[in-house]
Amino acid sequence: MISIEDLMEESIVSTLKADLKKEYLKYGPIDHILLLRPNKQTGESCPSVGKIFVKFKHLIAAKIARKAIAGKRYDGRLVFASFYPMEFYAMK
């Protein structure tokens, strides 16, 4: 959904978070949205940088959102949606 270069720009990230929140709230309440970003000082990034994780309060909402969002485009980029284990999310 977003390039690594764009993740370095606070205004772009803020706009993206607002867009995501607006879109995902259509499907149900959200606990948290996590965007993995490069290190601000060095620009270094891990393979997960650029991925966006949305934690819904209810599994049904997450399933509906995944089905609705997968295959859409954001800023010309194709969106892929899948589930990640809670253990991964808890580490962030």
C-alpha positions as CSV (number, residue, x, y, z in Angstrom):
1,M,0.0,0.0,0.0
2,I,2.9,2.4,0.6
3,S,6.5,2.6,-0.4
4,I,9.4,2.6,2.0
5,E,10.3,6.2,0.9
6,D,6.8,7.4,1.8
7,L,7.0,5.8,5.2
8,M,9.7,8.2,6.0
9,E,7.3,11.2,5.5
10,E,5.2,11.9,8.6
11,S,2.5,13.7,6.7
12,I,2.1,10.8,4.3
13,V,1.9,8.3,7.1
14,S,-0.7,10.4,9.0
15,T,-2.8,10.6,5.8
16,L,-2.6,6.8,5.3
17,K,-3.5,6.0,8.9
18,A,-6.6,8.3,8.7
19,D,-7.6,6.6,5.4
20,L,-7.1,3.2,6.9
21,K,-9.1,3.9,10.0
22,K,-11.9,5.4,8.0
23,E,-12.0,2.4,5.6
24,Y,-11.6,-0.4,8.2
25,L,-14.1,1.1,10.7
26,K,-16.8,0.3,8.0
27,Y,-16.3,-3.4,9.0
28,G,-16.3,-3.1,12.7
29,P,-14.4,-1.7,15.8
30,I,-10.6,-1.7,15.6
31,D,-8.2,-2.2,18.5
32,H,-5.1,-0.9,16.8
33,I,-3.4,-0.1,13.4
34,L,0.3,-0.8,13.2
35,L,2.5,0.4,10.3
36,L,6.0,-1.0,10.3
37,R,8.4,1.8,9.3
38,P,12.1,2.1,8.6
39,N,14.4,3.4,11.3
40,K,14.1,7.2,11.2
41,Q,17.8,7.9,11.8
42,T,19.4,5.3,9.5
43,G,16.6,4.5,7.0
44,E,17.3,0.8,7.6
45,S,14.4,-1.5,7.3
46,C,13.5,-5.2,7.9
47,P,11.4,-7.3,5.5
48,S,8.2,-6.5,7.3
49,V,8.6,-2.7,6.7
50,G,5.7,-1.4,4.6
51,K,3.2,-4.0,5.9
52,I,0.2,-2.7,7.8
53,F,-1.5,-4.7,10.5
54,V,-5.1,-4.0,11.6
55,K,-6.3,-5.6,14.8
56,F,-10.1,-5.8,15.0
57,K,-12.0,-6.3,18.2
58,H,-14.1,-9.1,16.7
59,L,-13.0,-11.9,14.4
60,I,-16.1,-11.6,12.2
61,A,-15.2,-8.0,11.4
62,A,-11.7,-9.0,10.5
63,K,-12.9,-11.7,8.2
64,I,-15.3,-9.4,6.4
65,A,-12.7,-6.7,6.1
66,R,-10.1,-9.1,4.7
67,K,-12.5,-10.3,2.0
68,A,-13.6,-6.7,1.1
69,I,-10.1,-5.2,1.1
70,A,-8.1,-7.9,-0.7
71,G,-7.6,-7.0,-4.3
72,K,-8.4,-3.3,-4.0
73,R,-5.9,-0.7,-5.0
74,Y,-4.5,2.1,-2.8
75,D,-2.5,4.8,-4.5
76,G,-2.1,2.5,-7.5
77,R,-0.8,-0.4,-5.4
78,L,-2.6,-3.7,-5.1
79,V,-3.7,-4.6,-1.6
80,F,-3.1,-8.1,-0.2
81,A,-4.9,-9.1,3.0
82,S,-4.2,-12.1,5.3
83,F,-4.4,-13.1,8.9
84,Y,-1.3,-13.1,11.2
85,P,-1.1,-14.9,14.5
86,M,-1.8,-12.8,17.6
87,E,1.6,-13.6,19.0
88,F,3.2,-11.6,16.2
89,Y,0.9,-8.6,16.9
90,A,1.6,-8.8,20.6
91,M,5.3,-8.4,20.1
92,K,4.8,-4.9,18.6
